């Protein structure tokens, strides 16, 4: 069960507790029997990498030679692109989220808020830091600091080399939030963080001085559930514009220099955004795939074929976007028009994480099976 599934279950029980009467249950769309299949996914190899998925976001990281994965009981593994295991290490902690790979280091967090910095080459621990709260999104770095965001709305900066505390900043968040956070992002010498109150903050990473914090969405609803406007998906950048989306709110294009909003459109998502070819692409809370114009926010295309199929965040592969679903299918759409052009059942379990590089896609299913496919 992936992170988004936990959100839906949580909200379902809240709604049952707060409302009377029953509604007809909506069912996931069945896949089309025939598509205009112009590409194929060829399997290269598979490996079992864990038994129990972590609670937070799972990020499959890689460089030119290696692929790095982890499991909830603290095992970190490195694989070659041929599927051969390079090394395995065991941390004495339950891992909640990771992995970010940068500057020869691997960054992860435990379920009790411990941050780990490991050597990419050996997996040995370089340093460990105990944060103030639970971490459900991978730590990120710009080569100087490691930015860690906890679910209580706090961003903490640590020294990349030794893990020493530099500064922290806390945004005021509501009592009721979705259990998760977006990943702090660096862009052109600044750090950006999204919060459960629907705000986006720009922070100077050396000092921790906040340049601005602005609302992406301001909810006018009356109930606490309807006022959930968390920023849980990662945001994307294009030059001096950051694109960010909230749950039950909006997607917006914001000037990184001034914080001024260029355009805003209604949407709802907890998934990561994707930027490609002048389009901002997302998977919304109902698992519709949507593309907006980068410049105007106009709707470019809308694909509702995957309604309630519990899609992963979209990833780019060549001129296509790819995502997995709850039945173990890997799908690819044409970026230009949203047409479905490839499909392959790669697992009998739900695909919970996807990564792509060049013409390759890495899939991770709910039973912990990692697979590499090449687009042909």
N, C-alpha and C positions, 0 to 999 in steps of 0.2 A: 504494500500500500504506500503510495507516494505522498509527498507533502500536501499536494492539492486535495487529495482524497480526505486527509485528516481535517482539512478546513471545512469541506462539505459536510462531513459527519458531525463536526462541532456545531456548525450553524443549523443543521437539521434538528439536533436535539434542543437547541435554544428555541427554535421556532415552535417545536412541539410543546415546549413548556409554556410558551407565551401566548399561543393561539389555540382556539377551539375550532372543531370541524376538521374534516379531512379533504385533501385535494387528490385528484387523480395523479398517480405517479408518472412522471415523464420517463420514457425509455430511451436508451442510446440508439442513434441511427444505425441501421444495418448498412454495411458497406455496399457500394454499387457493384453489381456483378461484373460489369465491364467498364474499363477506363481506357483512355487513349494512351496506352503504355508505350512510351518512347525511350525509357531508360530501364536498366535492370540493376538490382543490388546483388553482387556476387559475394558470397561468404568466404572469408579468408581463414578465420579460426575462432574458437570460443574457449573460454576458461571459467571455471567456477571461482569467484573471488570472495564471496561471503555468504552467510546463511541468513543473517538478520539485517535488514536495511536500517540505516541511521534515522533519527528523528528529523534532522535538519536537511538543508540542501546538499545534494550529492553532486560534486563537480569532478568529472573525469579530466585529469590534467595530463599534458604530454609536452614533450619537446621534440627535437629532431630524431632522437634515438629511443626514447622510453615513454611508457604509459604508466601513470600512477593512480592507484585506487586504494580504498580503505573500507573497513567494515566497522560496525557499531561496537565490537568488542576490543577494538584497538589494534587490529592487524593492518599494517601498511605494506603494500606490495608494489613492486616495480616489474613491468613486463617489457619485452622487446616488441617491435612491430611484427615479428614472426610468431608471437604468442608464447615465447619462452620466458619463464620467470627469472628475473635477475636477482632479486633479493626479497626477503620478507622480514619485517621486524614487528615486535609486539610491544605496544605501549601499555603501561599499567593504568589504563583509564578507558572508559567508554567514550567513543568518538561520536560527536553529534553532527559535525559538518566539515566539509573540506572537499577537495584539496585545491589550494591555490599554489601554483608553481611560478616562481620568479627569482631571478638573481641567484640561481643555484640552490634555492631553498624551497622546502615544502611547508605550507602553513595549514594547520588544522585546529579544531577546537573540540574539547570534551563536553559531555552533557552537563558537567558541573561548572563550566566556564573556564577551564584551563586552556591556555593557548600554547600550542606546540610549534616550534620551528625546527625542522629536520634537515639534514643534509640530503640533497638530491642524489648524490653518488652512492651513499651507504645506508641512508635511513636513520643514522644516528641522531640523537637529540642534541641540538645546538643550545637551545634554551627553552624554558617553560615559564609561563606567567599565569597567575590566577586572577581572572577578571571578576567584576562585581555581580555578574548575572549570567543567565543562560545565553549561549551563542548558537544561532541556528542558520547563519549565513557565513560562508568562508571568509576568513580574514584576507585583506588585500594589502599590497605594498607598492610603493613607488621607488624602492631602493634605499630610502632613508628611514621611513617609519612603516610600521605595520598598523593598519586601521582595523579595529575590532568593533563591531556593533552588537550590543546586547538587546534583549527583547524589552528591557525597561526604558529604551529610548536613549541610551548612552553610547557615544562613540569615544573609544579610548585609543590613543596613539602610543605605540611602543617603539623603541629603537630596534631596527632590523638586526643589527649585529649582536646585541646582547640582551634584548628583551626588556630593557629598563623603561620605566614609565616616563612619558614625555608630557602628556596633557590629556584631559578629557572634556567632553562637551555633552550636555544632556538637554534634549528637547522635552517639552511637556506633552505627554501622550495621554489619551483617555483611559479610563478604567477597563473598558471592554475593547479588546483588539483581536485581530487574527493572530494566531500563534506562529510568528515568523517575521523575518526582516529581509530587506534587500541587502545586497552586498555593497559596501562602500566602494566608490569608484574614483580613480584619479584621472584628471584630464587637464592638460596644459598647465601643470604646476599647481593645481588646486584639487582638493578633495571634495567629493559630493556624497551626501548621505540622505536617504529618504526615510521618513518616520511613519509611525502608525497614526499620527494625527493628520496625515495627508500633506505634510510639509516636506519641502526639499531644501537642504542647506548646502551652501558653498563655504568651505573652510580653508584657511591658509594652513598647509600641513606642518610647517616648521613650528609655528607659534600656537596653533589652535584657535586663532582669531577668526570669528565668523564674519564673512563678507556680507551675506544675506541669508535669511531663512524665510521662504515664502510658501503659501498654500497652493498646492496643485489643484486641490478640490476643497471646497467649503460646503459641507452638507447642511441642508435646510430641513432635514427630516426630524421627526420628533422622537422616534424610538431609538434605543441604543443600538440595536442591530442594524437598523437602516442607516445609522450614522457612521458605520464602519467604512473608513476611506483609507485603509492602510496602503502604503507603498511597499509591496513585498517582492515585486519583480525587479530585475536589474534594468537600469536605464541605459540609453545609448547616446552617442554624441556625433555631431557633424560640424566641424569647425567651431563656431561660437554659439552653437545651439545644443541644448540637452533636451532629449525627448524622454518623458516620464509618464507613467500611468498608475492609476490607483484602483483599488477594489471599490465597486459601487460608485464610481466617480467619473473621472475624465482621463483622457490622454492629452498632453499639452506639449507644445514646443516653447522652450524658455531660453531667453538670451542669457548666456553664461556670465556676461559682463555686468549687466544691470539687474537681472532677475525679472525683466519684463517678459510677459507672455505674448508670443507672436500669434498663436492660435490654440484653441481648446475644443475638443470634441468629447461627447459623452461615450464612455465605455466602462468596462469592469473587468479587471484581470489581476491575477496574482503571479502571472508568468513573466519571464524575461522578455524584453522587447528585442527586435532584430532590425537593423538598419541595412538596406542594400538598394542600390540603383534608384536613389531618390524616393524610396518608400520606407515607411515605418510599419513593420509587420508584427502582429500579436495574435495570440490565442486567447479569446475572452473566457469569462467564467462558464459559459455554456459550450465551450470548445468549438466555437466558430473561428475560422482563420480569416483575419481581416488585414487589409493593407490601406494605409493612409498616405496621401501625398506629403512628402517632407516639407514642401514650401507652403502649402495652403491648408493642410489638414483635410482636404477633400477625400472622400472615400474612393479608392482606386479599384478595389474589388472586395467581394465578400463571399467566402465559401462556407456553406452551412452543412456540407456533407458529413462532417464529423461530430455533429451535435451530441454532447454528453459522452463522448468516447474517451474522456480523461486524457487529453493530449499532453505531451511534454512541451516545454518551451521550444520554439522553432530555432533551427540552426541552418546556416547557409552552406550549401555544397554546390560548387560551380555556379550555374545560373538558376539553381533550384533552392527551395527551402524544404527541410526535412523535419519530421517529428514522429514520435511513436505513440501508440495508444494502449488502452487497457487490455486488449486481446492479443498483444504482442506483435501487432503489425507496424511496419516501418513504411511511412508514406513520403512522397515527394510531390511538391507543387511547383509549377512554373511561376517564378517571381513576377513576371510581367502581367499575368492575368488570373493567377490562382487556379489554373487548370491542373487537375490531378494527372501526373505523367509517369508515376512509378509506385509500385506497392509490393511488399513482400512480407509474409509472416515469418518473423525471425525468432519468435519465442511463443511458448504456450502460456507465458506469464506476462503481466503488465510491464511495459517498458517505463522505467522510472527516471532514466537519465540518458541524455544524448550529447555527444560531442562530435565535431566534424573538423577535418583538415584536408586541404586539397580535394581529392575525389574520394575520400574515405569517411566513413561514419562509424563511430563507436557506440554501441548500445549496451545498456545495463538493465537487466530485468529485475523483478521483485524478488526472485529467488537467488539473486547474486551472480547471474551468469553474464560475463562480459564478452561481447562479440565484435569483430571487426568486419565491415563490409566495404566493398569498393563499388562505386557507381560506374556503370558501363552503358 
